[in-house]
Amino acid sequence: MADELLPKNRAYYRFNGSLTTPPCSEGVMWLVMKTPVNTGKEQVEAFAHTLHHPNNRPVQAVNARPVLK
């Protein structure tokens, strides 16, 4: 079932980072799909309603972190 949510092209970027919510700590290995996965407005609104607050921080500079293809 989750297989249906992913794009056919499963290529991704991998990079080291941290959690996206305060205190923005702990090492996290991020895997980001190269092909965007779209979602509907209703899904985004349902997600926002569940959390009741933003769950992200502003985009950060890459700095010295390598991004691997």
N, C-alpha and C positions, 0 to 999 in steps of 0.2 A: 504494500500500500504506500509506504513512504517512497518507494522507488518511483512511483508515478509523479511525485512532487518535484523530482530532480530533473534537470534538463538532460537531453540525450548526450550532449557533450559534457562529460564529467571533469574536464580539466579545471584546475584550481590554482590559486596563489596560496603560498604558505608563508607566514611570518610570525615572529614572536611579538607578543604585546602584553597587555594586562586586561583586567576586567574593565567593562565599560561603565560601571557604576561605582560611586565612592565606596571605599577609599581608592579605587582604581589601582589596586595592588594585585599581587599574586601573578605569577607567570602563566600566561595562556598561549598555547599554540593555535593561531587562527588559521582556518582553512576557508577561503573565500572563492566561490565559484566564479570562473571567468565569464560564463554565460549567465546573465541576470535571470533570476526567478521572479516572475511577476506575481503580484497579489492584488486582490480587489479592494476597493475603498471600504466595503463592509468588513473585510477581514482586519484591516488596519484599525478601523474604529472599534471593533470588538476587542482587539488587543489593547488599545489605549484605555478602553473602559475597564478592563480587567486590572490594569496596573494603577490607574488613577494619577499617574505622574510620568514624566519622561524617564526613559531608562537608558539614556545614552549621554555621552559627553561630546563636546565639539571634536571634529576631526583633528587628529594630531599630525604633526610633521613626521615624516619617515625617520629623520635624523640618521643615526648610524645603523639602524636595523636593516638587515638584508631581506629582500623580498625574493623568494625562490619560485621559479616557474616549473 
